[in-house]
Amino acid sequence: MDLLSSLKEIQAVQKNRIEGKNALFYALLFLSKKKTRSTGFKFAYTIWSHFFAPQLMTQYKLRRRPVAWVDHPLDKKIPFKPHHVSIYLSFTSLWLKSIGFIYREFGKQSLNEVIKFVEALTSLYLESAKVFLQIQSTTNRPRYIGGFYFQVIHLFDPHLHCIPSLHVEIVCLNYTFMTNIIDKFAKNPAEYQREKDYLWRQAVLITDSILLIKQHSVNCVAAGLFTLTSNNYPFVEKDACQIIDALFTGPGNTLPVGEEIRAYIHKLYQHFLEEHRSKTNAKVLVDFLHTYPQTKQDNPRDPVFS
């Protein structure tokens, strides 16, 4: 892809009606409305009780849980690109802007769908916690704390809930869920293609970013996509495969090992689906973590799937 084509693609992504929304405004609006307030507070409480609190309890030795290191040799082949931290941190503002757009575009008729989406996010945290509360997981992330964003991450993120990746789960579900809402309420869904393209591109870029800033392993991506597919969310195997195929293919994001990374994630994702035939989705991931090769920090692991 030449420079002119790349610039045109970037401009096309920017010219949409979601990106410019104010995430904080819509967060406050959601919490202020009587119909949505309880859903919003339940979501916030679930994040604290099932994501942050268990990590802090482990970090400060208030509760003992096994912790698995889930690095893979492929992770060492992915360069550390700290400037991707801003896109990594945008996953919350992305879904807030998305529900703000839906509400402003389609009005009160869409409110029940917006509520269902936030309820789905809540269930993602609860479903992922079925793994977290049995065995936690981490990776060897760089000690780099340059810049404000990394200081915030290292200060508030104990980095013990890597598998499954909630970043992957949330941004991918945001794409499929919002696309379905648009198709349901829009008189002409084709008029919203720019918004759909933006949601898709952000899902891919944010998934790229979790690997580029070393917050997750390639194993975490497969686990996040599996968690979405193996539950009753509007996200199916075809969606997962499309996301994997798009990783590290965009302008400026290609890697020499991109094909190897995509092939591994595909293989592990399919392995999880096969395991799911006889196990619950949580047990699939818990068993994976319990049997994953444990090595000392900073030493490469032997690959589980070559």
N, C-alpha and C positions, 0 to 999 in steps of 0.2 A: 504494500500500500504506500503510495507516494505522499509527500508532505501535504499537498493540496487536498487530497482525499481525506487525510487525517484531520485537517482543519475543518473540512466540511462536516465530518462525522461529529466532531466536538461541538460545532455550532448547532447542529441538529439536535444534539442531546440538551444543549442549554436552552433552546427555544421551546420550552414546555411550561405548563402551568402548575407544576408541582414544586420545582426547585426553588422558586422565589417565595414560597409560603414561610410564615414565621412559626417555627416549631413550638417555641415557648408559649406564644399566644394560644395556639390550639390545644396545648396541654392544659393550660389554665381554663380554657373554655370547656373542655371535656370534663374537668373536675368541678366546674361551677354549675353545670346543668344537672337538675334533679334526676333526670332519666339515666344519665351516664355516670354520675358521681360514684355510686357504690362500686360499679365495675372498675373504675379507675383506681379507687383506693384499694380494692381487692388485688388488683394487678401489682400496685406498688408494694403492698404487704407481702405478696408472694415472692417478689424479687428479693426483698430483704430476708425473709424467713427461709427461703429455699435455695438462694444463690449466695448472698453475701454472708449471712450469719454462720452457716456451716463452715465456710472457708476461714472466717475469723476465729471460730472456735478451735479449728485445727491449728491455725497459725499461732495462737496464744496458748495452745496445749490445754484447752478446756474440754476437749473431746478427742478421743483417739480414733482415727479411721485409717485404713491402708491407703497409701498414695502410690500410684503407678507413674513412672516416667514413660511418656509415649512418643519420644523422639524417634524418627526414622532416618536412615542414612540419606534419603533424598532431601531431607530438610537442610542438610549441610550444603547441598548444591544450589539452594535458593539464596540469592544474595540478600543481605540485610539492607533494606531501603527505608530509613527512618522517615523520609518525607511523606510516606504513605500513611502516616499515623492520623492525619486529618480525615482521610476517607474512612479509615478504620473506626474512628470515633463518631462518624456521621450516621451510624446505623440506627440510633434512637431518633435523631431528627428526621431521618428518612421516613419512618413509618408515621411519625407525628404529622409531617408535612403531607403525607399521602392521605391520612384520614381527614385532614383539614381540607384538602382539595376535593375529596369525595363529598364532604358535607356542604361545602360552598357551591359545588357544581350541581348536586342533585337534591339538596335540601333535606327536609325532615323525612322524606320517604326512604332516605338512605341510612338513617340513624340506627335502625335495628341491625343493619349489616355492619356498620362501624362497631357497634357493641359486640357483635359476634366475632369480629376480628380481634378486638382487645381480649375477649374471653379466650380466643384461640391462642393468643400470646401467653396468657396466664397458664393455660393448659400445657404449653410447651415447656415452661419453667417447671411445672409440676412433674411432667413426664421425664424431663431430663434429670430432675432431682431423684428419681427412682434409681438412677445410676450414681449420682453424686453422693447420696447418703449411704451407699454401700461401699463404694471405693472411689476416691478422688484421683485426679490425674493432673499432671503438670508436664512442662517441657523446659528445656534449657534455653531460656530467653537471654539475650545479651544484657549485660549490666549497664548498657548505655542509658543514661537518664538526661541527655541533653535536651533542652527545650521544655517549655511548660507542659505540653501534652504528655510527654513521657514521665515527667515528674508526677503528674496526676495519676497516670496508670500505675506506676510503681508504688505510689502512696496508698491508693485505694483498692487495688486489685491484687489479692493474695496469690492469684494464678494457680488455683487448685481445682478448677472445674473446666478442664479442657475438652474432655470427651463426655457427651457430644457437644459440639460447638453451637452455642446459642446464637452467636453472630450469624453463622450460616443458616440456621433454622429461621431466624427472624427475617432476614433480608430476602430469602427465597420465598418464604410464605407471603411476605408483603407483596412480592411481584404477582404471584398467582391469585391471591385473594383480591387484590385491588383490580386486577384485570377482569376477574369474574364480576365484580361489582359494576365496573364500567359497562361491561357487556349486558348486564341486567337492566340498567337504568338508562343508558344512552339511546337516543333515537337512532343515531348513526354511529356505532362504535368505531368506524373507520376514522372519524374525526378526532379520535383520541389516540392515534397511533404514536404520536410524539411522546405522550405521557407514558404509554406502555413501553416504548423503547427506552425511555429514561429509567423506569423502574427495573427493567431487565438489566440494563447496563450497570446500574448501581449495585444490583445483586451480585453481578460478576466481579465488579471492581472491589467491592468490600470483601468478598471471599478471597480474591487475590491478596488483598491487603493484610489479612490475618496471617498469611504465610510470609509476606514480604517484611513485616515488622516483627516476625518471630513470636507472635502471641499464641500460635497454634502449630500443630504438626499436620502433615498431609493425612494422617490417620483421623484427625479431628473433623476434617471436611467430610470424609466418607461417613463418619458416624453421625454428623449433623444431618446430612441428606437422608441417611437411613432412618433416623428418628422421624423425620417428616413423612417419609413414604410409608412407614410401618404403622402409622396412626391414621385416624379419620380426618385428615386435613385435605384441602383441595390442592394436593401436590402428589403427583404420581411418579412412577419410575421414569417415564419419558421426560418429565420435567427435570429430574435429577441428572439424567444423562446429558441433557442439553446444557445444563449448568457446567457439568464437568468438561464437556467438549469445548466450552467457551473460555475456560480458565487460561490465563496467560496467552491470549490471542489478540488482545486489543492493542491499539497504537501505543508504543512506549512500554508495554507490559510483557512483551514476549521474552521467553527465556530459552537458552540452548537446551535445557532439560525439560521444556514444557511438555513435550509429547510423553516423555517417561513419567512425569508427574501425573498427567491425565490418565495414562494407562494404569498406573498403580491405584489411583483413587477409584477408577472404574472397577478394578478387580476386587478391591477390598469391599466396596459397596455391594457388589454382587455376592460376595462371600457372606456379608451380613444378611442379605435377603435370603440366601439359602439356609442359614442358621435359623432364621425366623420361622421357617416351616415347622420347626419342632419346639421352639422356645419363644417366650415373650420378647418383645423388643428390648426391654431393659436387661433381661438375662443375657441376651446376645452380647451386649456391650460390657456387662459386668464380667462375663466369662472371658471376653477378649482381654480386658484389663488385667484380670487375674493370671492369665497365661502369657501375657506379652513379656518378652525377654527383659529382665531387669538388669541394668548395668550401672556402673558408677556415673555420676554426673560428669558431663563433658566428654565421655567416651561414646563413640558411635555404637548403635545397636545393630545386632544382626537382623536383617529384614525378615519379617514374618512371611511375606509373600514376595518371592523374587520374580 
